[in-house]
Amino acid sequence: MSWLRALKETARSGLTIERRRLEPLIAVRGAAGLALVVGVSLALFGPVIAAGSAFGAFQAAIATFQRSWRPRPVLALVSGASLAVSTFVGYVTVSHTVLFLALLIVWTFAAGMTWAAGPTGGIIAGSNVAIMLVTITLPTSVADAAAHAGMMAVGGLVQAALIVLFPVRRWGAQRDALADALTAEADYARRLRHDPVAPFDPVPLMTARNAAAVTPRQARRRPADLHGARGVAERLRPVLASLADPALGVPAEGPERYWARELLGAAGSLLDSAARAVRQGDPVRLDETALSVLKSPDTEVILTGPPRRAADRLASLLADVIEIAEGTGTDDRTPGEPLVPHRRRPTLLRLIPVVYRSMRRELRRGSTILRHAIRVSAVTAVGYLLGAVLPLGHGYWAPMTAVMVMRPEFVQTYSRSVARFLGTVLGVAVATGIVQAFHPTAGLSALLAVISAGLMYLLMRTGYAVGQVCVSAYVVFLLGMGGDDWSQTVPERVVLTLVGGLLAMTAYAVYPAWETPRLRDRLAHWLITDGRYAATVLDRYADPTSRSLDDVRTALLTTREARVAWQEALENARHEPVRHRGISRTAAADAQDALAQFGRVAMLMEAHLPAASANPVPEAADLARVLREVTEAGAKAVRERRLPDWEPVREVLALRDTVTDPPPDSFVRNGATLLLHALEDFSQSLRISSGRAT
């Protein structure tokens, strides 16, 4: 993709407005907390301290809107406290340019590295650095700075208290994540009726898994209908696929296929009912027709063998989902004991070493996070010095803009830069018109700032540009309350916002972290994890007495993460102004389909794992060993731009054909053959790419 086209695509992405479900009560609560802090500060300390305290409450409320599964009060407290510390330390050192510049570089570098722990931490840390650049200009003495810092911490405390006192959809984020997973399963079941090999996006299940992790305190308070349903939904996916698959399940035509479609339709209907109940916290309303299909004795007459086992397993799992959604699932806890087992999330204090280890792992050459931290710290320092040199005043707007728009990815950095500039121009224009028309007093300016913040809380999920319109108006009104002349701040903000955005875009072009050259490495990693997953499943056929499925589960999660990482990298690479470096877009899509099919076959085999009393399958052990070896060797070949060799798999299958004692297991043999076909398709996609590249 050329640079011109990349800029057009990213600009269009940044200016896109999406239709999202609005949450007005949460927005009103955040605006009310901001109004309370600003009003009290304005009455007790005057407009300058009120402006500083408003930033604390404003940022604390924004932190609670981030996609995080931690309690919202904790996010507000952490945001307010960290901003208070940043402001105080920044003010103490700001009079010493060299010392403050060193502090700013270290502070920004650390904020960039926090992306290693996830986007929520990176966004909050980056926002604190950006706002700190503004708030250090407000105090006039160390004591004044301490007062500002204290009121910022109070702003976070007020927002946290309002969340506790006036909860809105308690556990709402977790409910939505679980309901989305069940809805995705329902949609998958319906698509399987018409396409037996329909693809499935694992992201909703991964999101639900992340949402299911709770701290010990959360575990004691989690509603019963949020405990266990996610695990059942995970087990439903392979059962649905195995029931529909024509190679390992029912025939492509005939009464078995007709009845399988009926069962899949009933499953989709019941899963939708469970999803609605979980999302709203209401009783489950079941479709009686769907229930009658699942309970029909025709299943025992029409289906036999693996399809019959899949149908029975499907009915059992759906019954579990419905019981959990109704809150009537089994619960053998003693009074006061938390639900067990549950995925544990570390407490805030125990999270510190986890974040530290994540950051240390990224301190390596080639790390996208490390390159982002270096970029953002360098740009912030240059922007701060440039703002100090330019005869505009309020030079902090340039580095503040750069910190706010820069992301580890090319697309987000460029799209946010364009959106921030245009949103700033529009927001400043609207706020300026209001100021010119009404000449608001300090109190009216505070009210207008709160209204702007409330609109931002309400509309921030619809698009970054929309949020920036509201934020720009908020800053104009807030600084106007503090005594700044709008006729000076408006042109300065527009020009310096443009400068900051251009610095961010230039820095990425000079010191990029392109995903395109990493595509082969991402693809190779997915191939390895797929091979290990299939081999782990085959090991269970070789030794049915090993009934612990933890290793199978771990292998599945690992390959799922590798697949999502590949898909995200491929999507980012699609917009980058870089040539494909040996793997074309068509070849990448074909290779993705082949590996997805490989993982799907392994999942189908997992759905039919033998009972502990079943006879071992000796050939499964040989197949597992060979699959591990050839996929690791194949991954190395992919990285080195060579075609993988799957001959060892063919040799094992051919060798077992000549062995008659014991006879080969037909199910394992069919599954292994399908795995080999998927690997051959994978090589074929790379062969086409190599031919085009030469």
N, C-alpha and C positions, 0 to 999 in steps of 0.2 A: 504494500500500500504506500502511495506517495505521501509526502508530508502535507501537501495541500488537502488531499482527501482525508487524511487522518485528522487534520485540524477541523475540517467540516463535520466529520463524524462525531468527534468529541464535543464540539460546540453544540451540535444538535442534542447530544446526550445530556449535556449540562442544562440545557434550556427546556428539557422535557418535563411536562407536568403530568403526574400520574393521579389516577382516581384511587384514593385510599379511604378506608373507613376512618372517619374522624372521631376523636374522643374529647368532646367538648367539656365534660366534667373534669377530666384531668387537666385540661388547659386552664379552666377557670380556677382550679385549686392552685396551680403554679402561679397564675397571675395574682391570686389573692395573697399568697405568701410574699410575692414581690411587693405588692401594694402595702402590706402590713409592715414590712421592713423599711421601705422607703418612707412611709408616713411617720412612723415612730422616729426614725433617724432625722427626718426633716424637722419635726417638732422639737426634738431634744438637742440636736447637734448642728443643724443648719444644712444648707443645700450641698456643700462640698462633701461632707462625710456621708450624706444621704446618697450622693452619686456613687461613692465607693462601695457602700453597703449594698446598693442595688445590683452592682455587678456580681457580688457574692451570691445573693439570692437568685439572680438571673441564671448564673452558671450552674448553681446547684439544681435548679429545676430542669435545665437542659440535660444534666447528667442522668436524671431519672427517666428521661425519654430514650436513652440508649438501649440497644438490644442486649440486655443482660438478664441473667436468671437470678442474680443476687437480690436481696431485699432492697427496694427502692430507698428506704430511709438511709441505709448504709451508703448508697451512692451519693445521696445529697450531703451527708456528713463528710465523707471523704473529699468531695469536690470543694465544699466550703472551707474545710480546714487546710487543704493543700493550696488553695488560692490565697488564703490568709498568710500562710508561711511564705509563699512566693512573693507576695506584695511587700511584706515587711523586709525580707532579706534583700529584695530588689531595691527598695527605697534606701536602705542603709548604704548600699554600695553604688548607687547610681551617680553620686557626685564624683566618684573616681572612675573615669571612663574606661581605663584599661582593666581595672578590677571588675567593673560591671560587665564589660564585654566578655571577659573570661567566664564570669558566672553565667551569662546568657548563653554562651556556647555550650558549656557543660550541661546547663539546665535543659536546653533544647535537644542536645544529643541524647540525654537520658529519656526525654519525652519521646523522641523518635524510636529509641530502642524498646520502649514499652509496648510497641506494636507486636513484639514477640509474644506477649501474653494475650493478645487478642485486640480486635478493633476498639472495643469499649474503653480499655485502658489507654490505648493510643490517642483516641479522640479526646478523652477527658484531660490527659496530660498535655496534649498540644493546645487545647483551648485555654488551660490555665496559664501556659506561657504567653499566649496571645493577649489574654486579658490583663495579665501582669504588666505588659508593656504600656497599657493605658493607665492602670490604677496607680503605678508608682509616680505618675505625674500629678496626682491629686493632693497628697499630703504636703505640708510645709515644714514639718519638724519630725524628729524621731517619735516623740509622744503622739503627734498627729498620725503618723504611720501606724503606730500600735493601735490607735483607736480605729483607724480604717480596717486594719487586719482583724481586730476583734469583731467589728460589725459584719465583716464578710463571713467570719465563722458563724456568727449569730444567724446570718441569712441562710446558711446551710442547715443550721439547727431548726430554724422555723419551718423550712420546707420539709425536713424530715418529720417534724412534729405534726404537720398538717396531713402528711401521708398516713401516719399512725392514727390520728384522730378522725380523719375523714377518708377512709379507704374507698377506692373506686375499683370494682371488679377485683377483689382480692384473689390472688393466684390467676389473674386473667391471662397473663402472658403464657403461663404453663398450660392453662386450659386451651388456649388457641393453638399452641404447638402440638399438643396431643390430638386435638380435634383435626388439625390439618393432616396429621399422619394417618388417622383413621379415614379421612376423606380421600386421601391419596390412594389408600388401599381399596376403598370402594370404587374409585374411578378405574383403578387397575383391573379389578374383577370384571367390570363392565366391558372394558376394552378387550379383555381376554376372550370374551364371548365371540368376537368377530375377528380377532387377530391372536391366535394361540401363542405367538412369540412376541407379543407387544412389549416394548421397553418399559422400564420402571425407573423413575427418578428417585434415588435414595435420599435426597436432601431433606424431605419432610421427616423421615425416620431419624436421620442424624440430628436434626434440630430438636425433635422430641426427646432423643437420648440426652442431649445437652441440658434440656429443660428439666429432665427427671433427676439430675444430680442436685442434692439438697444438703444444707448444713445440718448438724444435729438439731439445732433449734427449729429449722424448717420442717424436719422430719416429724417432729412431735405435733405439728399443726397442719400438716398436709391433708387435704380432704381425701376420703377413702376412694373416690372415683378417679383420682389421679395416681393411684398406686397400683401398678401392675399391668394396666391396659397397654402401655407402650411395649412391654415385653411380649405380650400376646400378639400385638400388631406385627412385631418383628417376626414372630414364628408363622404368622398368617401368609406372608408374602411367598415363601417357597411352596407352601401347600397350594395356594391359588395357582401358581405357575405349573406345578406338577400335575394338577388336575386338568389343565387346559392343554398341556404340551402333547402334540401328536406323536413325537418320537419316543417319549418315556411315559406317556399317559394314555388317554383314550384315543381311538382311531380318528382319522380326519373326518370321516363320515359315518353315518349310521345312528342307531338309537343311543349308543353310549355318548356320542358327541352332542346329540340333542339334550340329553339329560345333564351333561356337564354344563351346557350353556344355561340351563334352568338353575342349577346350583350356584353358578357364578353370579347370575342376576339376583338371586335371593341373598347371596352374601353381600353384594353391593348395597342392596336396600337396607339390610340390617346394620351394616357398618355406617351408613349415612345416619341412621337413627341414633346409633351410639355416639357418633361425632356431634350431632346437634345437642344431645343430652349433656355431654362433657363440656362443650363450649358454653352452654347457658346455665349449667348446674341444675337442670330440670330432670324430672323422671323420663325414662326412656319410653317412647311411643313406637311400638313395633308394628310392622306390616304383617298382618296375619297370613296373607298369602305367601309371603317369603318364609314364614315359620313353617307353614304346612309343607312347602317344598323340601325344606331341610329334614323334617321329621317323616317324610313319606317313606313307606316300606319299599317303594319302587327302586330306591338306591341299592338295596341288597339284591334285587333281582337283576337289574340292568348292568351294574358295574361289578367287575371282578378284579382281583390282583391289585397292583399298585394304585389304579384309579379308585378302587373301593377303599383302600386304606387312606388315600388322600381325602375322599369325601367324608369318611368318619372323623378324620382329624379336623377337617374344616368345621364340621358341626360342633365338635367339642370346643374348639378355640372360639368360635362365635358365641357359644354359650358363656364362656369365660368373659369375653368382652362385654356382653350385655349385663352380666352380674356385677362386674366392676363399675360399669357406667351407672348402674342403679344404686351403687354403694352397698350392695348386698353380698359382695364377695367374702370369702372366708377370711377371718381375722383372728388369729390365735394369740394375740398379744396379751400380756398381763397389763393391768391398769397402769397408765403412765408410761408404758414402754413404747418407743417409736416403732413405726412400721419397718419391718425387716424382711428381706434384705433391701437396701436402697443404695443407689449410687451416691457416694459421699462427695461433697464439695467442701474444700478446706475453708475454715473460718478466715476472717480478714487477716489476723496476725499470722496464721499458718500459710497464708497465700504469699507472704513476702518472700520466703525462700523459693517458692515455686516460680514466682516471677523472675527472681534473680537467676535461677538456673536457666529459665527460658531465654533470658537476655544473654547469658554467657554462651549458650549454644549458637547464638547468631553472630558472635564475634569471630567470624571466619571469612576468609576470602570468598567472594561470590555471593555472600548473603544479601538478599533483597532488603531485609530490615536494616542491616548495617549500612548499606549504600543510602537508604532513605535517611537514616540518622545523620550521616555525614552531610548529605545534601541539605537537609533542613537546617542544621546548625550553621553551615557555611552561609546559606542564603539569609538566615536571620541576622547574622553578624554583618554581612554586607548591606542588607536593607537598613539596619539600624544606623550604620555609619553614613550611608547615603542619605537617609532622612535627616541626620544631623547636619550634613553639609548643605543640602538644598535649602534655599531661603523661603521655605514655605511654612515652617512651624508644624507642630504635631507630627514630627517625623516618624513616630511609632507606628503610624498606619501602614507603612510599607512592610516592615517585618511582620506586623500582626497579620496582614493579608497573606503573606507567604506561609506563615505557620499554619493558618487555618485551611488553606487550600491544598497544601502538599500532602500527598499520600504515597505509599510505596509503589502504586501502580501508575502507569502512564495515563491511562484513560481517565481515572478519577482526578488526577492532578490537573490535567488540561481542561476537562469539562468543568471542574469546580472553579478554575481560574476565570473562565469565560462567564460562568453563571454569577460568580461573586461580583465581577466588575459591572455587568449589566444590572444585576439586582441592586448594587450600590447606587448606580446612577438613578434608577427609578425610585428607590426608597428615599434617597436624598432629595430628589425633585418633589416628591409628595410631601415630605416633612417640611421642606423649605416653603412650599406654597402655604401650608397650614400656619407656619410661623409668621410669614408675611401678612397673612390675612387676619390673624387673631392676636399677635404679639403676646403670647401666653406668659403668665407669671410663673414663678418657681413651682407653685402648687399645681397649676394647670399643666406645666411641662411634665411634672411627675406623673400626672394622670394620663397624659398622652403616651408617655413612655411605657406605662403599665399596659395600656391598651395595645400598643405595638407588640409588646412582649407576649401578651395573651394570644394575639393573632399568630405570632410565630410558633408558639406552643401548639396551636390548633392545626396549622398548615404545614409544619416543618416536614412531615413525611410525604407531602405531595411533590416535593422537588426542592433541590438546593437553592435554585434561583428565587423561588417564592419565599423561602425562609430569609434569604438575604435582603429582600425588599423590606421585610418587617424589622430585621436586625438593624439595618441602616437607619430607618426612621427612629428606632429605639435609641440608638447612640446619639443622633442629632438632638432629640428631645432631652435625653439625660444630661448631655454635656451643656445643653442650653440651660437646664436647671442649675448646673454648677457655675454658670456665669460666662460660658464661652459665647462668642459672637458668631451667630450662624453664618453671616456673610463671609467670615474668614474660614470657618471650619468646613463649609460645603465644598468649595473648590479644592482645598487641601486634601480632603478625604477622597474625592474623585481621582485626582491626579496621583496621589500616593497609593491608592488602591490599584490603579493601573500599573504603577511601578512595581508593587509587590507581586502582582500576578505575572508580569513579564519576567521578573527575577525567578519565580518558581518554575515557569515554563522553560526558561533558558537553562536553568540548573539541570532539569531532567534531560534536556537535549545534550548537554555537555557531559553529564555523568549519569547515564541511564542505567536502568535495571530491566532490560528487555526480557520478556518471557519467550519470545520467538526462538532464540538460540537454545533455550532450555527444554524445548518441546520433546526432543528425543530422550533426554534424561527423564522427564516426567513419564513418558510412554514406557520406558524401560522399567521404571519403578513400579508402574501399574502391572506390567507383565510379571515381574517377580512376585508381587503380592497375590496376583491371580493364581500363579503356579503353586504357591505355598498353601493357599486356601483349598485348591483342588486336591493337593497331596494330603492335606490334613483330613479332608473328608474321606479319601480313599483309605487312609490309615484306620479309620473306624470300621470299614468293611473288612479289613485284614484282621482286626482284633475287636470283635463286637463286645467283648467283656469289659472293655474300657469305656464305661458309660459316661464319664465326665466329658461334657461337651464344651468346656471352657476354652480349650485350644481351638476348636472349630469356630466358636463365637469370636474369639480374638482375631483369628485369621480373616473372618468375614468383615469385621470392623476395619481391619487394616487395609484390605483391598477396596473397601468402600471409600475410605479416606483418600486412597491413592487415585481412585477414579474421579472423585470430586475435584481433587487438586489438578488433575489433568484437564478436566473440563473447564475449570476456571482459568487455567493458563492458556488454553486454546482460545477461549473467549477474549482474554486480554490481548493475545497475540494477533487476533483478527483485526484489531484497530491500530496496531503499531506500524509505524512507517519503516519496517524492516523486511528484507526479503526472507523467504521461507527457510533458507539454509539447509536444503536437502530433503525437506518433507513438505510437500504441497498441502494445500487445504483439502483437496479431494482425498489424498493419501491418508491424511490425519483422520478424516471422517471415516474412511474405510477401516483403518486400524482400530479406531474406537469401537466400531460395530463388531469387529472380530473379537476383541477382548471382552466386550460386554456379553457376547454370546458365550465365550469361554466361561466367564463367571456365572452366567445363567445356568449352564449345564451343571457346573459344580454345585450350584444352589439346588437344582432339581435332585441331584444325587443326595444332598444333605437331607432333603425332605423325606427320603425313603431309607434313612439309616436303619440298619438291622437291629433287632432286639438283642439283648445280652445273651439269650439262649440260641441265637442263630449260629449257623456254621460259619467259620472263618472263610474268607475268600483269599487264597494264597496269592493269586495274580495281582490283587489290589496293592499289596505291599511293594511288589516290583514296579508297578505303575506309579505309585506315590514317589518312590525313590527317583525314578527316571524323570518324572515331571519336575521335581525340585531342581535336578541337575540341568535339564535342558532349558528351563525358563531362566535360570540364572545365566547360563551361557548365552541364551538368546538375548537377554537384556544387554549383556556386554557387546554382542554383535550390533544391536540397535544403536548403542552409543557410538560405536566405531564405524557406523554407516555400512555395515555388512548385513547380509541376509541370514537370519537364524536358521539353524539346521535341526529338524525334528526327526531325523532318521532313528535315533535311539527309541523313540516312542513307537515307531512303526515296527522296529525289531522286536520289542517286547510283545506287541500284539500278535505279530507273526509267530513268535516262539510259542505263545500260549495256544495258538491254533493247532500245533502239532502235539500238544499234551492232552491226553484223554483221562488222566487219573490225578486229581479229580477233574471232572468236566468244567469248562469255563462257565462262570456265572454270566447269564445273558444280560442281566440288567447292568452289571458293572462293565461288561464288554461293550454294550451299546453306548453307555455314558462315556467310556474312554475313547471310543471311535468318534463321537461328537466333539470331544475335547480336541482330538487330533485335527479334525476338519476345521475347527475354529483357529487353531494355530497355523494351519496351512493358509487359511484366508488372511491371517495377519501377515504372513510372509508375502503373500501375493500383493497386498496393498503397498508394502514397502518396495517390492520389486517394480511396481508401476512408477512409484515415486523416483526410484533410482534411475529408471529408464528416462523419465522426463528431465531429471537433473543433468544427465549426461547429454 
